[in-house]
Amino acid sequence: MEALFTFILKSGALLILFYCAYYFLLRKETFFNSNRWFLLAGLFTSVILPFIVYTKIIWVDASPLSGNNYQINALQTPEKASFTVDWNLALFAIYSIGFLSLLIKFVLDFYSLNSVLKGKKVKQQADFKFVDVNENIAPFSYFDYIVYNSSLYTASELESILEHEKVHSEQNHTIDVLVSRVFCVLFWFNPIMWLYKKAIQQNLEFIADNQAAQKISDKKAYQYTLLKITTHENCVAITNHFYQSLIKKRIIMLNKNQSKKRNLWKFCIVIPVLVAFVLLFQIKTEAKEKQQAIKEKTGEIKSVDVYKIQKSSTDAELKEIKEKLKAIHNIDFETSEIKRNAENDLTSIKIDIKNGNQQAQSIQTAGNQTIKDFGIIVTTDKDGSKKVGIQTTDETSKDSKIVTEKKQKTKLNTNDNTTSNVSTKTYTNSNTNSGVIITTNSDDNATTKIITSDGGTQIIVSNSGKNNSNEKKLVIIDGVEMPSSFSFDDYKSGDIKTMNVLKGEMAIAKYGDKGKNGVIIIETRK
């Protein structure tokens, strides 16, 4: 509804612009045909331009997201029932009443026109269809029909009237009249629209008077005919009728000298205003996150696409993310079990993601948690392989941790240029505002588990491959090799700044046989 009100305001402002330009600058000029197209252009501009929006994209760095697989569930506070007036519905009802009333009037005008033409004898002459009626109505034209009562006028008067109506018919002025009526039905609440319609009809009469007078030898006789027709007040509403109440203005314009061509500049006065309108109101600024480039210490770079989901995300936005993931990355993304609160914010959602042949990942709602940001992270390695993950910020968890994971290929500094997979994880404890950066290589099936709690950090490194060994790993802290009896029990998460875990060929290449079971390199904060 807000978008509708915005459209009405913008459309009304454009109508005022064109009407004021016509009324104050062009109304007294004799550029009648140019005025006709100017007024029509104003109508269509007022309804088309508000829909033309240029989107200016500002690229911003992606905000850090966290977590792996979580269920998001926000607490809902029961709302007390209270009586409120739905003003949107009330305004819509008022508009509908006015719209339907004028639409019915519009239909009745067509019925009235049909009643006048029905059963009448039509005389075809060139491109015109002349209908001589007995009713006491003002002469009018409707497309190629010209209707008049010949018994009410002399031959010279009838000649003037027919020349006038031929101009209306030849130039299809009926279209202008119908278009202005339709706009009045749609925008009946806007008083400028009714003034605009009157200006269009008046200008059409100026056009017909001007051209008809050029074909008639006695211009004064034509003006007397105008005065005589004012006595006929019965007119068909949706037609171009000879009688108009502003006879004095029509006679003044008939005797007015032609405007100088240098005054044509007045038509251009609206152009800078329209440009200003577009610059001020039709440029939408949209912030988009950059495609991140993450660089390891080795210097290799990989790309990360972030598709952010917020609790205010609509079903349409979720669908758009699904289409992008499929089209760009060939990743299947499905949502289900969606629940929303009264504000239409997400309180529960289940997401299933499948990347090619990889096993599907899922995120489900559970517990009393509230999300801050939530996103689908798609990483692309140099070789084109992709990895997808779900990351979020858990606001209610006691030990809120921000976890980011980066995986890339790096070359070992060895003679055989062996390539190994390197994974880097950063663990941050929000309570202590401290973090641990852990880098591991994963050529083999070795795994590293880091368990963080209030009591400290427990680090478990184990091999699940064929070369499984119970021997302890080589531990180096701040450049000093620890004895085999060393234990991590005395270390808390706040003591460790970075940790590098080397396994397999990388560990052996750097530390020889001592590193065959793996090497843990720690840098402390001391």
C-alpha positions, 0 to 999 in steps of 0.5 A, spaced: 500 500 500 505 504 501 508 503 494 501 505 491 501 512 495 508 513 493 506 512 486 500 517 487 504 522 489 509 522 484 504 521 478 500 527 481 506 531 482 508 530 474 501 532 472 501 539 476 508 540 473 505 539 466 499 543 467 502 549 470 507 549 464 501 549 460 497 554 464 502 559 465 506 558 459 503 555 453 495 556 454 495 563 450 500 561 445 497 559 438 501 552 438 495 548 438 497 542 435 503 542 439 499 543 445 495 537 444 501 533 444 504 536 450 498 535 454 497 528 452 505 527 453 504 529 460 498 524 462 502 518 459 509 521 463 505 521 469 503 514 469 509 511 466 515 515 469 514 513 476 515 506 474 522 507 471 527 506 476 534 506 475 538 502 480 545 504 483 549 499 486 554 500 491 558 494 493 560 493 500 564 488 504 561 482 506 559 482 513 562 476 517 557 471 518 558 465 523 556 458 525 555 451 521 549 448 522 543 451 526 536 452 527 534 459 528 528 460 532 526 467 535 521 468 541 514 470 540 511 475 544 503 474 544 500 480 542 494 483 546 488 483 541 485 490 540 481 494 536 484 498 530 482 501 524 485 499 518 486 505 514 489 502 508 482 498 507 478 504 509 482 509 503 481 503 498 474 502 500 473 510 499 477 510 492 473 504 490 466 507 491 468 513 487 471 509 481 465 505 480 461 511 480 465 514 475 465 508 471 458 507 471 457 514 469 462 513 463 458 506 461 451 510 461 455 516 456 456 510 451 449 508 452 446 515 451 451 516 445 448 509 442 441 511 443 442 517 439 445 513 433 441 507 433 436 507 428 438 513 424 440 514 417 447 515 416 450 518 409 457 516 407 461 522 404 468 521 403 471 519 410 465 521 414 458 519 416 453 524 417 447 523 421 441 528 421 437 527 427 431 530 430 433 531 437 435 538 440 442 537 441 449 540 440 452 538 433 458 533 435 463 528 432 465 521 434 470 518 430 468 518 423 461 520 425 458 527 425 451 528 428 447 534 427 440 537 427 439 541 420 433 544 421 436 548 427 441 552 422 441 556 416 445 553 410 451 557 412 451 556 419 451 548 417 457 549 413 461 552 419 459 547 423 460 541 419 467 544 417 469 544 425 466 537 426 470 535 420 477 537 423 475 533 430 474 527 426 480 527 421 485 528 427 481 523 431 480 528 437 475 523 440 481 519 442 484 525 446 477 526 449 476 518 451 483 518 454 482 524 459 475 521 461 479 514 463 484 518 467 479 522 470 475 515 472 482 512 475 484 519 478 478 522 480 480 524 487 486 528 484 483 535 482 488 537 477 486 531 473 479 534 472 483 541 470 487 537 466 481 534 462 478 541 461 484 544 458 485 538 453 478 539 451 479 546 450 485 546 446 481 541 441 476 546 440 482 551 439 485 546 433 478 545 430 476 553 430 483 555 427 483 550 421 475 551 420 476 558 420 481 558 414 476 554 410 471 559 411 471 565 407 467 569 412 470 569 419 465 573 422 459 569 420 463 563 423 463 567 430 456 568 430 455 561 429 459 560 435 454 565 439 448 561 436 450 554 438 451 557 446 443 556 446 443 548 445 446 546 452 444 538 450 451 535 449 453 528 449 459 527 454 464 523 450 464 526 444 467 533 441 461 537 440 461 544 437 458 547 443 463 549 449 461 554 455 468 558 453 465 561 447 469 568 449 476 564 449 474 561 443 473 567 439 479 571 442 483 565 440 480 565 433 482 573 432 489 572 436 495 573 431 500 567 430 505 566 436 512 567 434 516 561 433 521 563 438 516 562 443 517 554 442 522 554 447 517 554 452 515 547 451 522 545 453 521 548 460 519 541 463 525 537 461 530 540 466 524 539 471 523 532 469 531 530 469 531 533 476 525 529 478 528 522 476 535 524 479 531 526 486 526 520 486 527 515 481 534 513 483 534 507 488 541 506 491 542 498 493 547 495 497 550 489 495 556 485 498 562 484 494 565 477 492 570 476 497 577 474 495 580 471 501 588 470 501 592 465 506 599 467 508 601 463 502 598 468 497 593 464 494 586 467 493 579 464 492 572 467 491 566 467 496 559 468 494 555 470 500 547 470 499 545 473 505 538 471 509 535 476 514 529 474 518 525 480 514 526 476 508 520 475 504 518 468 500 520 472 494 527 473 496 528 466 498 526 464 491 530 469 488 536 466 492 534 459 490 534 461 483 541 464 483 544 458 487 542 453 481 543 458 475 550 460 478 553 454 482 548 449 480 547 448 487 540 445 490 537 450 495 530 448 498 526 451 504 521 448 508 517 448 515 517 456 514 514 460 520 513 467 521 511 472 526 505 478 526 511 482 523 512 477 517 519 476 520 522 469 520 521 465 526 523 458 524 526 455 517 529 449 515 534 449 509 536 443 505 542 444 500 545 439 496 552 441 492 552 436 486 554 429 489 556 432 495 551 430 501 546 435 503 546 440 508 541 442 513 539 447 518 533 447 522 530 451 528 531 449 535 531 452 541 530 459 543 535 463 539 534 469 535 538 470 528 542 477 527 544 475 520 544 468 516 547 466 509 549 461 504 556 461 503 559 458 496 566 458 496 570 457 489 577 454 489 582 455 483 580 449 480 573 450 480 571 446 485 565 449 490 564 448 497 557 450 500 556 452 507 551 455 512 553 461 517 549 465 522 550 469 528 547 466 534 545 472 539 542 468 545 548 462 546 552 463 552 558 461 549 557 465 542 562 463 537 564 466 530 567 461 526 569 462 519 572 456 515 577 457 509 579 452 504 584 452 498 590 449 495 597 451 497 604 449 494 609 446 499 616 449 499 619 443 497 623 440 492 617 436 489 612 441 489 607 437 492 600 440 493 596 439 499 589 442 502 590 447 507 584 449 512 584 455 516 579 456 522 578 462 526 574 461 533 572 467 537 569 467 544 565 473 545 565 472 552 573 473 552 573 477 546 579 472 544 580 468 538 584 462 536 586 461 528 587 454 527 590 452 520 591 445 518 593 441 512 588 435 510 592 430 505 590 424 509 584 423 513 587 426 519 582 430 523 583 436 528 577 437 533 577 443 538 572 444 543 572 450 547 568 452 553 568 456 559 574 451 562 579 452 556 580 449 550 581 442 548 585 440 542 584 433 539 588 431 533 587 424 531 588 419 524 583 415 522 587 413 516 591 406 515 597 409 518 593 410 525 598 411 531 597 412 538 604 416 538 603 424 540 604 429 535 610 434 535 608 440 539 612 447 538 609 453 542 612 460 541 618 456 537 620 451 543 619 444 542 615 441 547 617 435 551 612 428 550 609 429 556 606 436 554 598 436 555 594 442 553 590 441 559 593 448 562 591 452 556 585 456 555 582 459 549 585 466 551 592 463 551 592 461 544 593 466 538 594 462 532 595 454 531 598 451 525 596 443 524 601 440 519 600 433 517 602 428 512 607 430 507 607 437 509 609 435 516 615 430 514 618 435 509 619 441 514 620 437 521 623 430 518 621 424 522 619 428 528 613 430 524 611 423 521 605 423 526 603 431 525 606 437 528 602 442 532 605 449 532 602 454 537 603 462 537 601 464 544 598 471 546 604 472 551 
